[in-house]
Amino acid sequence: MPSQPSHDALPLAGRKTEDLPGHWLLARLGKRVLRPGGRELTERLLDDADLAGADVLEIAPGLGKTAASIIERTPRSYVGVESDSAAAGLTEGVVGDRGRVVPGDASATGLDDESVDVAIGEAMLTMQSDRAKAEIVAEAFRVLRPGGRYAIHELALHPDTLPDEAKTEIRKQLARSIKVNARPLTEQEWRKLFTDAGFEIKKVGFAKMAPLQPRRVLADEGPLRTLRFVGNVLRDSDARKRVLGMRATFTKYRDELAAIEVIAVKPGRS
């Protein structure tokens, strides 16, 4: 079993609490499941992506939590593309000799054309501008073989008819809270992002956006890690203020925010 990453091994370890992106703050406090729909949606996504015997690319694997679940599904090969050297080291520690992690950008992976069967990305497209989203999706299309699947787990706005001014306000509040310029899309907008790049949509699913609700934390982390996380939050007043602020934002917009799963397929042979 891989050892748990130390505080100093985490990306942005030297940054002050008030400046840390929300997901890395939670990681510093001991949280390991950092996806908007939690462990349950990640596991469903991986099942739907059909990984057994496939050549799998994970884009920006972060702490390597999803990489472990990918490896458990017996892919033919695993490669993670990660631009952050600290995060790459964490994922390397998880996959060991069962895969490889290479430096690269989500929009320029360095992989060959049509070299993988499945591309997986979680909680990273949301953090990109519209232009960067399109570039990353185009890169996934390039490296996938015909019939390959691009599986994402991201943050969504709903309903599709949400006014533009409401979308802007939610994005502003999210950015202030999590210290990342988050730009979640509606289901219709997510679908269009993929179809504009040439993909066909195979499946769309949803889960509640409740990463800091006690029931979700317990389900994602288990009893011991939950106690450790809560203890760390209670002991650090600056971190506690940030965590409570993030939770308040998620709660305020609980009717407009959701976690989304999308499985998109590159047309061609199955």
C-alpha positions, 0 to 999 in steps of 0.5 A, spaced: 500 500 500 502 506 498 504 511 503 500 517 504 503 524 501 507 528 506 505 536 507 511 538 503 510 533 498 504 536 496 503 541 490 504 548 492 506 546 499 509 553 500 503 557 499 499 561 505 493 558 507 489 564 504 492 563 497 491 556 496 487 553 491 481 550 494 483 543 492 490 543 495 488 546 501 483 540 502 489 536 500 493 539 505 488 538 511 488 530 509 482 530 504 484 525 499 478 525 494 477 532 491 472 531 486 465 534 485 461 528 485 465 524 490 468 517 490 461 514 488 461 518 481 468 517 480 467 509 480 461 510 476 465 514 471 470 509 471 466 503 470 462 506 464 469 508 461 470 500 460 477 500 462 479 493 462 484 491 457 484 498 454 490 503 453 488 509 458 491 516 459 489 520 465 490 527 464 492 531 470 492 525 475 493 530 481 494 526 488 493 519 484 487 517 487 483 515 481 489 512 478 489 507 483 482 505 481 484 505 474 489 500 475 484 496 479 480 495 473 486 492 469 487 496 463 492 494 458 497 500 460 496 506 464 499 513 463 498 519 467 500 526 464 501 531 469 504 538 469 506 539 476 512 535 478 510 534 485 503 531 483 507 527 478 511 524 484 505 522 488 501 519 482 508 515 480 508 512 488 501 510 487 502 506 480 509 504 481 511 499 475 504 498 473 504 504 469 508 511 468 507 518 469 510 523 464 511 531 464 506 534 459 500 539 459 493 537 458 493 541 451 499 538 449 500 531 452 506 529 447 503 522 446 502 520 439 496 520 435 491 515 436 495 512 441 490 510 447 483 507 448 480 511 453 482 518 456 480 520 463 480 527 466 476 530 473 475 536 476 480 540 471 476 542 465 472 546 469 478 550 471 480 552 464 477 558 460 473 557 454 479 557 449 483 552 454 477 547 454 476 547 447 484 546 446 484 540 451 478 536 448 481 537 441 488 534 444 484 528 447 480 527 440 487 527 437 490 522 442 484 517 442 483 511 437 477 511 433 471 508 438 475 511 444 472 514 450 473 521 453 470 520 460 470 526 464 467 528 472 466 536 472 462 541 475 456 543 472 451 549 472 443 547 471 438 548 469 440 549 461 436 556 462 440 559 467 440 566 465 447 569 463 448 574 469 446 568 474 452 564 471 457 570 472 455 571 479 456 563 481 462 563 477 465 569 481 463 567 488 466 560 486 472 563 484 473 568 491 471 561 495 476 556 492 481 561 489 481 558 482 477 561 476 472 556 476 468 556 469 463 550 470 458 549 464 451 547 463 449 540 461 448 543 454 454 547 454 458 541 456 455 537 450 456 542 445 464 543 447 465 535 445 460 535 439 464 541 436 470 537 437 468 531 433 465 527 439 459 523 440 455 523 446 454 516 449 452 518 456 451 524 461 450 523 469 449 527 475 451 527 482 450 532 488 455 537 489 456 536 496 464 535 497 464 538 504 457 535 507 459 530 513 455 525 510 459 525 503 466 526 507 465 520 511 463 516 504 469 519 501 474 518 506 472 513 511 471 514 519 479 514 520 481 519 515 474 523 516 476 524 523 483 526 521 481 531 516 476 534 521 481 535 527 486 538 522 480 543 520 479 545 527 486 546 529 488 551 524 483 557 524 485 560 517 484 553 514 477 553 518 475 559 515 477 557 508 473 551 509 467 554 512 467 559 506 467 554 501 462 550 504 457 556 505 458 557 497 457 550 495 450 550 500 448 557 497 448 554 490 446 547 491 440 548 487 444 551 481 451 546 482 452 539 480 457 534 479 457 531 472 459 525 468 460 525 461 462 519 456 464 522 449 466 517 443 471 519 438 467 516 431 469 510 428 470 503 429 468 500 436 
